[in-house]
Amino acid sequence: MSKAAKVLPGEGTGKRGPDGYLGYLLRQAANGYRHRVETSLRETGLTQPQFAALTMLDAYPEHSSADLARIALLTPQTMSTILQNLENAALIRRHPHQEHGRKRRIELTDAGRQVLVRAKRLVYALEIELAEGFSEEEQLTVRRWLVAAGRRSFEEGANKP
């Protein structure tokens, strides 16, 4: 005798809503947000990881590819591929570092800055939408929780073999 299949809950209901597990809800929100960012960025020709790389490079110039990977939450191999694609698209330039033999300076080109300005405008509009309906205090609470959850996750991961 087979049991009738339960109907899957829609977003925002059942375990996909307020009764859900925090980790699942965080992943659901992150996946939904990433999809919206990718869709918004299409008109710029950038992917979300490329946007992250350009944003971090703009904010933290003179850092290595490995440093950029760490702060963009990407692997060094992924960042290397992204930077190669951005260089091929003439959005960044790499030069030998004057003091460190193997290290290379990475900088945005004028075209890279222009596309980053357009991309930031699109993504920051999504940020505003994401915060709609929440007070400044509620937004700060969410930000603090996300920072704390991220810090705990990284600390626990760093302590494991």
C-alpha atoms as an extended CHARMM CRD file, in Angstrom:
* protein
*
       161  EXT
         1         1  MET       CA              0.0000000000        0.0000000000        0.0000000000  PROA      1               0.0000000000
         2         2  SER       CA              1.6010000000        3.2570000000       -1.0680000000  PROA      2               0.0000000000
         3         3  LYS       CA              1.3570000000        6.4120000000        0.8810000000  PROA      3               0.0000000000
         4         4  ALA       CA              0.0670000000        9.4580000000       -1.0120000000  PROA      4               0.0000000000
         5         5  ALA       CA              2.8320000000       11.9430000000       -1.7770000000  PROA      5               0.0000000000
         6         6  LYS       CA              2.6870000000       15.1550000000        0.1890000000  PROA      6               0.0000000000
         7         7  VAL       CA              2.3460000000       18.3340000000       -1.7790000000  PROA      7               0.0000000000
         8         8  LEU       CA              5.5950000000       20.2830000000       -1.7830000000  PROA      8               0.0000000000
         9         9  PRO       CA              5.3600000000       23.6120000000        0.0330000000  PROA      9               0.0000000000
        10        10  GLY       CA              5.6660000000       26.8070000000       -1.9630000000  PROA      10              0.0000000000
        11        11  GLU       CA              8.2200000000       29.4420000000       -1.0800000000  PROA      11              0.0000000000
        12        12  GLY       CA              7.3420000000       31.0990000000        2.1880000000  PROA      12              0.0000000000
        13        13  THR       CA              5.1670000000       28.2270000000        3.4640000000  PROA      13              0.0000000000
        14        14  GLY       CA              5.8030000000       25.1790000000        5.6400000000  PROA      14              0.0000000000
        15        15  LYS       CA              9.4980000000       24.4290000000        6.1000000000  PROA      15              0.0000000000
        16        16  ARG       CA             10.2250000000       26.9440000000        3.3080000000  PROA      16              0.0000000000
        17        17  GLY       CA              8.7120000000       29.6800000000        5.5010000000  PROA      17              0.0000000000
        18        18  PRO       CA              9.0150000000       30.9220000000        9.0830000000  PROA      18              0.0000000000
        19        19  ASP       CA              8.8940000000       27.3540000000       10.4230000000  PROA      19              0.0000000000
        20        20  GLY       CA             11.8930000000       26.3110000000        8.3370000000  PROA      20              0.0000000000
        21        21  TYR       CA             15.4480000000       25.6340000000        9.4210000000  PROA      21              0.0000000000
        22        22  LEU       CA             17.6650000000       28.7110000000        9.4240000000  PROA      22              0.0000000000
        23        23  GLY       CA             20.3520000000       27.0900000000        7.2620000000  PROA      23              0.0000000000
        24        24  TYR       CA             17.8170000000       26.0750000000        4.6210000000  PROA      24              0.0000000000
        25        25  LEU       CA             16.1480000000       29.4930000000        4.6480000000  PROA      25              0.0000000000
        26        26  LEU       CA             19.5400000000       31.1910000000        4.3390000000  PROA      26              0.0000000000
        27        27  ARG       CA             20.4100000000       29.0160000000        1.3460000000  PROA      27              0.0000000000
        28        28  GLN       CA             16.9790000000       29.6130000000       -0.2180000000  PROA      28              0.0000000000
        29        29  ALA       CA             17.4000000000       33.3770000000        0.1510000000  PROA      29              0.0000000000
        30        30  ALA       CA             20.9990000000       33.3310000000       -1.1270000000  PROA      30              0.0000000000
        31        31  ASN       CA             20.0600000000       31.2810000000       -4.1840000000  PROA      31              0.0000000000
        32        32  GLY       CA             17.1190000000       33.5500000000       -4.9680000000  PROA      32              0.0000000000
        33        33  TYR       CA             19.2230000000       36.6730000000       -4.5660000000  PROA      33              0.0000000000
        34        34  ARG       CA             22.0650000000       35.2780000000       -6.6670000000  PROA      34              0.0000000000
        35        35  HSD       CA             19.5980000000       34.4690000000       -9.4620000000  PROA      35              0.0000000000
        36        36  ARG       CA             18.2650000000       38.0490000000       -9.3670000000  PROA      36              0.0000000000
        37        37  VAL       CA             21.8110000000       39.4650000000       -9.4430000000  PROA      37              0.0000000000
        38        38  GLU       CA             22.7790000000       37.2380000000      -12.3860000000  PROA      38              0.0000000000
        39        39  THR       CA             19.6270000000       38.2720000000      -14.2650000000  PROA      39              0.0000000000
        40        40  SER       CA             20.2640000000       41.9820000000      -13.5960000000  PROA      40              0.0000000000
        41        41  LEU       CA             23.9160000000       41.7380000000      -14.6200000000  PROA      41              0.0000000000
        42        42  ARG       CA             23.1650000000       40.1270000000      -18.0020000000  PROA      42              0.0000000000
        43        43  GLU       CA             22.9440000000       43.5030000000      -19.7080000000  PROA      43              0.0000000000
        44        44  THR       CA             26.5170000000       44.2810000000      -18.5780000000  PROA      44              0.0000000000
        45        45  GLY       CA             27.9170000000       40.9680000000      -19.7900000000  PROA      45              0.0000000000
        46        46  LEU       CA             29.2230000000       40.1870000000      -16.2940000000  PROA      46              0.0000000000
        47        47  THR       CA             28.5270000000       37.1520000000      -14.1450000000  PROA      47              0.0000000000
        48        48  GLN       CA             28.0320000000       37.5170000000      -10.3940000000  PROA      48              0.0000000000
        49        49  PRO       CA             31.5560000000       36.1680000000       -9.6370000000  PROA      49              0.0000000000
        50        50  GLN       CA             33.0540000000       38.5900000000      -12.1870000000  PROA      50              0.0000000000
        51        51  PHE       CA             31.1200000000       41.4300000000      -10.5620000000  PROA      51              0.0000000000
        52        52  ALA       CA             32.4530000000       40.3400000000       -7.1580000000  PROA      52              0.0000000000
        53        53  ALA       CA             36.0150000000       40.2410000000       -8.5000000000  PROA      53              0.0000000000
        54        54  LEU       CA             35.7660000000       43.7150000000      -10.0750000000  PROA      54              0.0000000000
        55        55  THR       CA             34.1260000000       45.1280000000       -6.9470000000  PROA      55              0.0000000000
        56        56  MET       CA             36.8310000000       43.7050000000       -4.6680000000  PROA      56              0.0000000000
        57        57  LEU       CA             39.5980000000       44.8010000000       -7.0370000000  PROA      57              0.0000000000
        58        58  ASP       CA             38.1720000000       48.3260000000       -7.0840000000  PROA      58              0.0000000000
        59        59  ALA       CA             37.8270000000       48.4100000000       -3.2830000000  PROA      59              0.0000000000
        60        60  TYR       CA             41.1800000000       46.7320000000       -2.5350000000  PROA      60              0.0000000000
        61        61  PRO       CA             43.6580000000       47.6270000000       -5.2760000000  PROA      61              0.0000000000
        62        62  GLU       CA             47.1960000000       46.2550000000       -5.2320000000  PROA      62              0.0000000000
        63        63  HSD       CA             46.1490000000       42.9400000000       -3.6780000000  PROA      63              0.0000000000
        64        64  SER       CA             47.0070000000       39.5560000000       -5.1240000000  PROA      64              0.0000000000
        65        65  SER       CA             44.6670000000       37.2120000000       -6.9110000000  PROA      65              0.0000000000
        66        66  ALA       CA             44.6980000000       34.9630000000       -3.8130000000  PROA      66              0.0000000000
        67        67  ASP       CA             43.7330000000       37.8930000000       -1.5670000000  PROA      67              0.0000000000
        68        68  LEU       CA             40.8930000000       38.8390000000       -3.8960000000  PROA      68              0.0000000000
        69        69  ALA       CA             39.6970000000       35.2160000000       -3.9530000000  PROA      69              0.0000000000
        70        70  ARG       CA             39.5750000000       35.1190000000       -0.1610000000  PROA      70              0.0000000000
        71        71  ILE       CA             37.4940000000       38.2820000000        0.2300000000  PROA      71              0.0000000000
        72        72  ALA       CA             35.2330000000       37.4320000000       -2.7270000000  PROA      72              0.0000000000
        73        73  LEU       CA             34.5870000000       33.9730000000       -1.1930000000  PROA      73              0.0000000000
        74        74  LEU       CA             36.0220000000       32.1440000000       -4.2090000000  PROA      74              0.0000000000
        75        75  THR       CA             38.7850000000       29.5930000000       -4.6150000000  PROA      75              0.0000000000
        76        76  PRO       CA             42.1440000000       30.8700000000       -5.9370000000  PROA      76              0.0000000000
        77        77  GLN       CA             41.6590000000       28.6910000000       -9.0330000000  PROA      77              0.0000000000
        78        78  THR       CA             38.2430000000       30.2020000000       -9.7280000000  PROA      78              0.0000000000
        79        79  MET       CA             39.5750000000       33.7200000000       -9.2150000000  PROA      79              0.0000000000
        80        80  SER       CA             42.4440000000       32.9780000000      -11.6020000000  PROA      80              0.0000000000
        81        81  THR       CA             39.9670000000       31.9070000000      -14.3040000000  PROA      81              0.0000000000
        82        82  ILE       CA             37.7510000000       34.9270000000      -13.6670000000  PROA      82              0.0000000000
        83        83  LEU       CA             40.7020000000       37.3170000000      -13.8900000000  PROA      83              0.0000000000
        84        84  GLN       CA             41.8560000000       35.7060000000      -17.1240000000  PROA      84              0.0000000000
        85        85  ASN       CA             38.3830000000       36.1720000000      -18.6170000000  PROA      85              0.0000000000
        86        86  LEU       CA             38.2510000000       39.7860000000      -17.4030000000  PROA      86              0.0000000000
        87        87  GLU       CA             41.6820000000       40.4250000000      -18.8870000000  PROA      87              0.0000000000
        88        88  ASN       CA             40.5960000000       38.8710000000      -22.2060000000  PROA      88              0.0000000000
        89        89  ALA       CA             37.5940000000       41.2140000000      -22.1660000000  PROA      89              0.0000000000
        90        90  ALA       CA             39.9650000000       44.1790000000      -21.5440000000  PROA      90              0.0000000000
        91        91  LEU       CA             38.2620000000       44.9840000000      -18.2100000000  PROA      91              0.0000000000
        92        92  ILE       CA             41.4580000000       44.5310000000      -16.1790000000  PROA      92              0.0000000000
        93        93  ARG       CA             45.2010000000       44.7650000000      -16.7820000000  PROA      93              0.0000000000
        94        94  ARG       CA             47.9710000000       42.8570000000      -15.0490000000  PROA      94              0.0000000000
        95        95  HSD       CA             51.5150000000       44.1820000000      -14.7020000000  PROA      95              0.0000000000
        96        96  PRO       CA             54.6210000000       42.7790000000      -13.0270000000  PROA      96              0.0000000000
        97        97  HSD       CA             54.8890000000       44.0110000000       -9.4450000000  PROA      97              0.0000000000
        98        98  GLN       CA             57.8590000000       46.3100000000       -8.9220000000  PROA      98              0.0000000000
        99        99  GLU       CA             58.9070000000       44.7520000000       -5.5930000000  PROA      99              0.0000000000
       100       100  HSD       CA             57.7180000000       41.1400000000       -5.7840000000  PROA      100             0.0000000000
       101       101  GLY       CA             58.9670000000       39.0140000000       -8.6580000000  PROA      101             0.0000000000
       102       102  ARG       CA             56.0910000000       36.5590000000       -9.0930000000  PROA      102             0.0000000000
       103       103  LYS       CA             53.3170000000       38.8260000000       -7.8430000000  PROA      103             0.0000000000
       104       104  ARG       CA             51.3920000000       40.7900000000      -10.4650000000  PROA      104             0.0000000000
       105       105  ARG       CA             49.5840000000       44.1000000000      -10.0190000000  PROA      105             0.0000000000
       106       106  ILE       CA             45.9780000000       43.9360000000      -11.1440000000  PROA      106             0.0000000000
       107       107  GLU       CA             44.0360000000       47.0530000000      -12.0500000000  PROA      107             0.0000000000
       108       108  LEU       CA             40.7610000000       47.9910000000      -13.6700000000  PROA      108             0.0000000000
       109       109  THR       CA             40.8990000000       49.4580000000      -17.1590000000  PROA      109             0.0000000000
       110       110  ASP       CA             38.7090000000       52.4280000000      -18.0880000000  PROA      110             0.0000000000
       111       111  ALA       CA             36.2920000000       49.9650000000      -19.7170000000  PROA      111             0.0000000000
       112       112  GLY       CA             36.3320000000       47.8910000000      -16.5210000000  PROA      112             0.0000000000
       113       113  ARG       CA             35.4720000000       50.9390000000      -14.4210000000  PROA      113             0.0000000000
       114       114  GLN       CA             32.6230000000       51.8670000000      -16.7620000000  PROA      114             0.0000000000
       115       115  VAL       CA             31.0590000000       48.4050000000      -16.6820000000  PROA      115             0.0000000000
       116       116  LEU       CA             31.5130000000       48.2490000000      -12.8990000000  PROA      116             0.0000000000
       117       117  VAL       CA             29.6500000000       51.5530000000      -12.4430000000  PROA      117             0.0000000000
       118       118  ARG       CA             26.7260000000       50.1990000000      -14.4970000000  PROA      118             0.0000000000
       119       119  ALA       CA             26.7740000000       46.8580000000      -12.6800000000  PROA      119             0.0000000000
       120       120  LYS       CA             26.8770000000       48.4630000000       -9.2280000000  PROA      120             0.0000000000
       121       121  ARG       CA             23.8710000000       50.6110000000      -10.0930000000  PROA      121             0.0000000000
       122       122  LEU       CA             21.8990000000       47.4690000000      -11.0200000000  PROA      122             0.0000000000
       123       123  VAL       CA             22.9820000000       45.4190000000       -8.0050000000  PROA      123             0.0000000000
       124       124  TYR       CA             22.5470000000       48.2460000000       -5.5120000000  PROA      124             0.0000000000
       125       125  ALA       CA             18.9690000000       48.6720000000       -6.7600000000  PROA      125             0.0000000000
       126       126  LEU       CA             18.4160000000       45.0340000000       -5.7520000000  PROA      126             0.0000000000
       127       127  GLU       CA             19.9140000000       45.7920000000       -2.3300000000  PROA      127             0.0000000000
       128       128  ILE       CA             17.3460000000       48.5350000000       -1.8490000000  PROA      128             0.0000000000
       129       129  GLU       CA             14.5270000000       46.1670000000       -2.8490000000  PROA      129             0.0000000000
       130       130  LEU       CA             15.8900000000       43.5140000000       -0.4970000000  PROA      130             0.0000000000
       131       131  ALA       CA             15.6890000000       45.9200000000        2.4470000000  PROA      131             0.0000000000
       132       132  GLU       CA             12.1750000000       47.1880000000        1.6540000000  PROA      132             0.0000000000
       133       133  GLY       CA              9.7590000000       46.7840000000        4.5260000000  PROA      133             0.0000000000
       134       134  PHE       CA             12.5060000000       46.5830000000        7.1610000000  PROA      134             0.0000000000
       135       135  SER       CA             13.4500000000       49.4010000000        9.4960000000  PROA      135             0.0000000000
       136       136  GLU       CA             17.0760000000       50.4980000000        9.8100000000  PROA      136             0.0000000000
       137       137  GLU       CA             17.1920000000       48.7110000000       13.1700000000  PROA      137             0.0000000000
       138       138  GLU       CA             15.8370000000       45.4740000000       11.6690000000  PROA      138             0.0000000000
       139       139  GLN       CA             18.3440000000       45.6840000000        8.8260000000  PROA      139             0.0000000000
       140       140  LEU       CA             21.1580000000       46.1680000000       11.3260000000  PROA      140             0.0000000000
       141       141  THR       CA             19.9620000000       43.1280000000       13.2960000000  PROA      141             0.0000000000
       142       142  VAL       CA             19.9570000000       40.9940000000       10.1430000000  PROA      142             0.0000000000
       143       143  ARG       CA             23.4310000000       42.2680000000        9.1660000000  PROA      143             0.0000000000
       144       144  ARG       CA             24.8190000000       41.5120000000       12.6380000000  PROA      144             0.0000000000
       145       145  TRP       CA             23.3110000000       38.0360000000       12.5680000000  PROA      145             0.0000000000
       146       146  LEU       CA             24.7210000000       37.3110000000        9.1020000000  PROA      146             0.0000000000
       147       147  VAL       CA             28.1800000000       38.5210000000       10.1360000000  PROA      147             0.0000000000
       148       148  ALA       CA             28.0920000000       36.4280000000       13.3100000000  PROA      148             0.0000000000
       149       149  ALA       CA             26.8160000000       33.3410000000       11.4750000000  PROA      149             0.0000000000
       150       150  GLY       CA             29.4940000000       33.7320000000        8.8170000000  PROA      150             0.0000000000
       151       151  ARG       CA             32.2410000000       34.2660000000       11.3930000000  PROA      151             0.0000000000
       152       152  ARG       CA             31.1800000000       31.1660000000       13.3640000000  PROA      152             0.0000000000
       153       153  SER       CA             31.0690000000       29.0920000000       10.1910000000  PROA      153             0.0000000000
       154       154  PHE       CA             34.5750000000       30.1810000000        9.1500000000  PROA      154             0.0000000000
       155       155  GLU       CA             35.9980000000       29.7500000000       12.6550000000  PROA      155             0.0000000000
       156       156  GLU       CA             34.5640000000       26.2660000000       13.0010000000  PROA      156             0.0000000000
       157       157  GLY       CA             35.7510000000       25.3340000000        9.5050000000  PROA      157             0.0000000000
       158       158  ALA       CA             39.2650000000       26.6050000000       10.2680000000  PROA      158             0.0000000000
       159       159  ASN       CA             39.4770000000       24.4220000000       13.3810000000  PROA      159             0.0000000000
       160       160  LYS       CA             38.7070000000       21.2000000000       11.5010000000  PROA      160             0.0000000000
       161       161  PRO       CA             41.4080000000       19.1040000000        9.8700000000  PROA      161             0.0000000000
